[in-house]
Amino acid sequence: MADTAEKTDLSPTSADGASLPHTTDQKRKIDVLLKAAGDAPIMKKKKWAVDPTKKVSWIIEFIRKYIKCEPHESLFLYVNQSFAPSPDQEMQNLYECFGSDGKLILHYCKTQAWG
């Protein structure tokens, strides 16, 4: 049962940018655009619908798994190409403060780039 819940926390969006249909009991999700910076591998799927209660640390772990980071490799996440959010920050808060055009843009890289 935990596997099923884990799969529904992050879902890809359609090509036109709209979130794919969710069941009525799911909360409204936040569209997050993940962009590579520096030497980080580019993700094939860049736009994701994320549960607003998820923390930044969860997003970092998701990216690490998706791009197959080795355990010894670092991964940095930035908002607005300028600062690294705290790992305990909720996605809803970041979206409310820094989201634009209905999405939150986050950049990830393996070496420090900004901030």
C-alpha positions as CSV (number, residue, x, y, z in Angstrom):
1,M,0.0,0.0,0.0
2,A,2.9,2.4,0.7
3,D,4.1,1.8,-2.9
4,T,0.8,3.0,-4.3
5,A,0.8,6.2,-2.3
6,E,4.4,6.9,-3.2
7,K,3.7,6.6,-6.9
8,T,0.8,9.2,-6.7
9,D,2.9,11.9,-4.9
10,L,4.7,13.0,-8.1
11,S,3.0,12.7,-11.4
12,P,4.0,13.9,-14.9
13,T,2.0,16.6,-16.6
14,S,0.7,16.5,-20.1
15,A,2.5,18.0,-23.1
16,D,0.5,21.2,-23.0
17,G,1.5,21.8,-19.4
18,A,-1.8,20.9,-17.7
19,S,-1.7,18.4,-14.9
20,L,-3.0,15.0,-15.8
21,P,-6.4,14.2,-14.3
22,H,-6.4,13.3,-10.6
23,T,-9.1,11.6,-8.6
24,T,-11.4,13.8,-6.5
25,D,-9.8,12.9,-3.2
26,Q,-6.3,14.1,-4.3
27,K,-5.2,17.6,-3.3
28,R,-4.4,20.2,-5.9
29,K,-0.8,19.6,-7.0
30,I,1.8,22.2,-7.9
31,D,3.4,22.1,-11.3
32,V,7.2,22.1,-10.8
33,L,9.6,22.6,-13.7
34,L,13.0,20.9,-13.0
35,K,15.9,22.3,-15.1
36,A,19.5,21.1,-15.2
37,A,22.3,23.5,-14.6
38,G,26.0,23.1,-14.9
39,D,27.2,19.4,-15.2
40,A,23.9,17.8,-14.1
41,P,22.2,15.3,-16.5
42,I,19.1,16.6,-18.2
43,M,15.9,14.9,-17.3
44,K,13.7,13.6,-20.2
45,K,10.6,14.7,-18.3
46,K,11.0,18.2,-16.9
47,K,7.5,19.1,-15.7
48,W,6.0,17.3,-12.7
49,A,2.9,17.7,-10.5
50,V,4.0,17.6,-6.9
51,D,2.0,17.3,-3.7
52,P,2.1,20.8,-2.0
53,T,3.0,19.3,1.4
54,K,6.2,17.6,0.1
55,K,9.4,19.0,1.4
56,V,12.4,20.2,-0.6
57,S,14.4,17.2,0.7
58,W,11.9,14.8,-0.9
59,I,12.3,16.6,-4.3
60,I,16.1,16.3,-4.0
61,E,15.9,12.6,-3.3
62,F,13.5,12.2,-6.2
63,I,15.9,13.9,-8.6
64,R,18.9,11.9,-7.2
65,K,17.0,8.7,-8.0
66,Y,15.8,9.9,-11.4
67,I,19.2,11.0,-12.7
68,K,20.9,8.1,-11.0
69,C,23.3,10.0,-8.7
70,E,25.9,8.0,-6.9
71,P,25.7,8.1,-3.1
72,H,28.9,10.1,-2.9
73,E,27.8,12.8,-5.4
74,S,26.3,16.0,-4.2
75,L,23.1,17.5,-5.6
76,F,22.2,21.2,-5.2
77,L,18.7,22.7,-5.8
78,Y,18.1,26.4,-6.5
79,V,15.0,28.6,-6.8
80,N,15.2,31.5,-9.3
81,Q,18.8,30.6,-10.1
82,S,19.8,32.4,-6.9
83,F,19.4,30.6,-3.6
84,A,19.1,27.1,-2.2
85,P,15.9,26.5,-0.3
86,S,16.1,24.8,3.1
87,P,15.5,21.0,2.9
88,D,12.6,21.3,5.4
89,Q,10.7,23.9,3.3
90,E,7.4,22.8,2.0
91,M,6.7,23.1,-1.8
92,Q,3.5,25.1,-1.2
93,N,5.4,27.8,0.5
94,L,8.0,28.0,-2.2
95,Y,5.3,28.1,-4.9
96,E,3.4,30.9,-3.1
97,C,6.5,33.0,-2.8
98,F,8.4,32.3,-6.0
99,G,6.0,30.6,-8.4
100,S,5.0,32.3,-11.6
101,D,2.8,31.5,-14.6
102,G,1.2,28.6,-12.6
103,K,4.5,26.8,-12.0
104,L,7.6,26.7,-9.8
105,I,10.9,26.6,-11.6
106,L,13.7,24.7,-9.8
107,H,17.3,24.3,-11.1
108,Y,19.4,21.3,-10.0
109,C,23.2,20.7,-10.4
110,K,25.9,18.5,-9.0
111,T,28.3,21.4,-8.2
112,Q,27.4,24.7,-6.5
113,A,26.2,27.2,-9.1
114,W,24.5,30.1,-7.4
115,G,24.1,31.4,-3.9
